[in-house]
Amino acid sequence: MTSEDAVEAGRPRPSAPALAPDTWTPSVPDRRTLRAEVWLVLWVSIAASGLRALLSLVDSLTKGTPLRQQTQSLIVTYVADRPWLDVLYQGTRIGLSLIPVLLVIHLLRRSGEGMRAIGFDFRDAGRDLLKGAALAALIGITGLGLYIAAFNLGFSVRLAAVDLSGGWWNAAWPLLYAAYNAILEEVIVLAYLLHRADQLGWRPWQAVGTSALLRGAYHLYQGFGGFVGNVAMGVVFGVLYRRWRRVMPFIYAHFFIDAVAFVGYVALHGKVAWLP
């Protein structure tokens, strides 16, 4: 080491200046970055699931068995003889699947918009809950009719009843899965996508149509009936979201629909002739 090196080594290194809280102004990324962000978020969440659902439908169609004679389980039991391990499997599946939602929250906060930009908060909890309940009643009854019609026409698979026996965890899973489905789909495929679509300059019909088609693709494993029903639901949700600009009513509605479908199907299966 030379004398100059020794002197340089002895000098204190300048530290990076700390940013004061009010000197950093968050902003929405440029269009190119924003477009890449949207595609990445979709492909690690809904779009990837939609592709798997499409492959599942192709598998069902190539089996040679009519769709209405095939059964699709909504909730899979991983380790039936060891309930504690099944609980860990189910909890891990739900937790990991919600990470894209955390990514969306992070991206919105990083751009300075926050969760309020999509109405993902409890500022108007009472009104959101009432809107969600009304939507659930409307969409749920209509959706049930579409499912029964599609099943009888051979366009949908039979949905397997959820087993609620065997322990408290089996009764809790339908509600947890209903909450997981509601948060994942409505935050990403509805609120986040439509919010970013507006910033990218998409036309309203393009944004709502893309959101609805993604929602339908996500449910292709149920057959063509599930696809059509969820596209219709996506259009209704998309139009209303653009008016309300709050995602919470749709999370509530989706939760109510799935919770009633999971639990109600168990209660009515085999007891009413018109239910597949």
N, C-alpha and C positions, 0 to 999 in steps of 0.2 A: 504494500500500500504506500503510495507516495504521500508527501506532506500535504498536497492539495486534497487528496482523497481523505486524509485524516481530518482535515479542517471541515470538509464537506460532511463527513460522517458525524462530526460533533455538532453540526448545526441542527436545530430543531426543525423538523419537517412541517411545512405549513399545512394546517388542517383545512378540509373543505368547508367553506362557509355554510353555516346552517341556515336553512330557509325559515324565515319567520312565518308564523301561521297565516299572515295576510298577504304574503308576497307571491304565493302560488295560486294561480287562477285556473281551476280545472275547466276543461272545454271538451266538447264532443269531437271525436277524431275526424279526420278528413274522410271523404266518401270511400276511397279505396281501402283504408284501414277499417272503416265501419263495415263495408261489404265483407271483408275477410273475417271480421269478428262474428258477424251474423252466421256465415256458413260454418265456421268452426263450432260455435255454440250449438247449432242445429245438428251437426254431424256427431257430436259427442252425446247427444240426447235423443230428441224425437226422430230425426231423420235416420239415424242408425237403427232405432227400434222399428221404424217403418220399413226399412229394407229387410230386416229379419222377419217382420210380419208378412211381407210379400213372398219371401222364400217359404214361409210356413204355409201360405195359401197355395203356392205352386206344388208343394209336397202333398197337400190335401187333394188337389185336383188330379195329380198323377197317380194316386193310389188306386184309382178305378172304383172307389166307393163313393156314392153320392154324398154331398156335403151334409145333408140332413141326417145321414146315418153315422156321421163322425161326431166325436165328443171332444170338446176343448175345455180343459180345466182352467179356471180363472186364478186359483191359488194352488200352487204345487206344494205338497209336503215332501221335504227333502229326506228327513230321517225319522220315519214313523215310529221306530222302536226306541228312539232316544229323544224324547221331547225337548230336553234342555239343549241338545245340539241343533235340533230343528229351529228352536227359538233364535239361536245365534245365527243360523243360516238366513232365516227370514229377516231378522233385524239388520244383518249386514247387507243383504240385497236392497232393502229399502234405503238404508243410510247412504250406500255408495251411489244409488240411482239418483239421489237428491243433490249430489255434488254439482251437477250443471246448474241447478237453481242458485247455489251459493256463488258459482262463477258469474251468473247474470247479476246478482246483487253486487258483487265486487266490481264488475265492469260499469254498472250504473253509478256506483259511488265514486269510482275513479274518474269518470267523466264529469263529476260534479252534479249529477242529476239526482241520484239517490233513489230509494225505493218509492218515494212519493211520486216520482215521475210516471209510474205505472199504477199507482194506487194500491201498493202492497203494504198496507198499514191498517191501523184500527181507528183512524180519525172519525169515521162515520159507520161504526160497527152495527148499530141498530138498523139503519137504512140498508146497509149492504146485506145484512142477514135476511131482511124481508124481501129484498129483490132476489136474493139467491133462492129462497124458498119458493117464490112465485115461479121463477125460471125452472126450478127442479120439477115442480108439478106439471108445467107445460111440456117441457122436453121429455120428462120421464114417461108420462102417459103416451105421448106421441111415439117415443122411441120403443116402448113396449109393443105398441101396435105394429110398428115397422118390423121389429124383430120377429114377431109371430107370423106376419105375412111373408117375410123373406124365408123363414124356416119352412113354412108350408109349401112355398114355391120351389124349395130346394136350393136356395141361394145362401143359406147360412148353416153353420154347424150347430150341434146341440151343445149348450153350455152346461158344464157339470156343476151340480150343487156343491157349495162349500160345506165341508164337514165341520160342524160346530161342537161336536162331542169330544171328550177326551181330556179336557182341561180348559182353564180360563184363557190360555193363549190362543186356542183354536177359535174362541169366540171373539177375541180381540183382533186377530189378523184381518178379518174383513173390513173393520173400521180403519185400521192402520193403512191397509192397502188403498182404501177409498180416499183417505187423506193424502197419501203419497201420489196417487194418480191425479188428484185434483190440483195439487200444488205444482207438480211437474208440468202437466199439460197446459194449465192456464197461465202460469208465469212465463213459460218459454214460448209455446206455440201460439198463444193468444197475445198477451200483453207485451212481452219483449219484442216479438217479431213485428207486431203492428206499430209499436213505438219506433223501432229502428226503420221500418219501412217508410214511415212519414218523413224521417230525417234523410232518407235516401231519395226522396222525391217520387216514391211509387204512387200510382193512382190508387184510390180507395178500393176499387174492384180487384186490382191486382193483389193488394195486400190481404184483403179478406179472402179472396180465392185461394191464394197460396197457403194461408193459415188453415183454411177448411180442408184443402187437399192433404196437407200434412197430417191433420187430425184423422182424416179418413184412412190414410195409409198406415197410421199407427195401429189401427184396428182391423187390418186386413186378415189377421189370423182368425177372426170370427167369420170370415166369408164375405161375399159381396154385400150382404145385408148390413153387416157391421160397417163396411166402408161407406155405403150410401147414407145410412143413418147418422154417422158421425160427421160426414161432409155437411149434411143439412144442419146439424147442431153447430158446426163450426161457422157456417154462414150467419146464423142467428146470433151467436156469441160475438162474432166479429163486428157485425153492424152495431150491436148494442154497446160493445166496448168502445168503439169510436165515438159514441155519443156520451157515455158515462166517464170514460178515461179512468176507470178503477177496476182492478182485477179481482178484488175481494168478493163481489157478488157472484162471480163466475166460479171462484174456488168453492164457495159455499154451495152453489148449485150443483157443481160436479160431485162434491162430497156427498150431498144428499142423494143424488141419483145413484151413485155406486153403492152407497151404504144400504139403501132400500133394495137395490137389485140383488146384492149379495145375500143379505139377511132375509129379504122377502121371498126370494126364490127358494131358499131352504124351507121356509114356513109353508109355501104353497105347492111345492113340487110334489106331484103324485096325488094331490088333493083336489085339484081343479083340472077338468078335462082339456081346457083350451090352452094350458101352459105346457110347452114342449118339455 
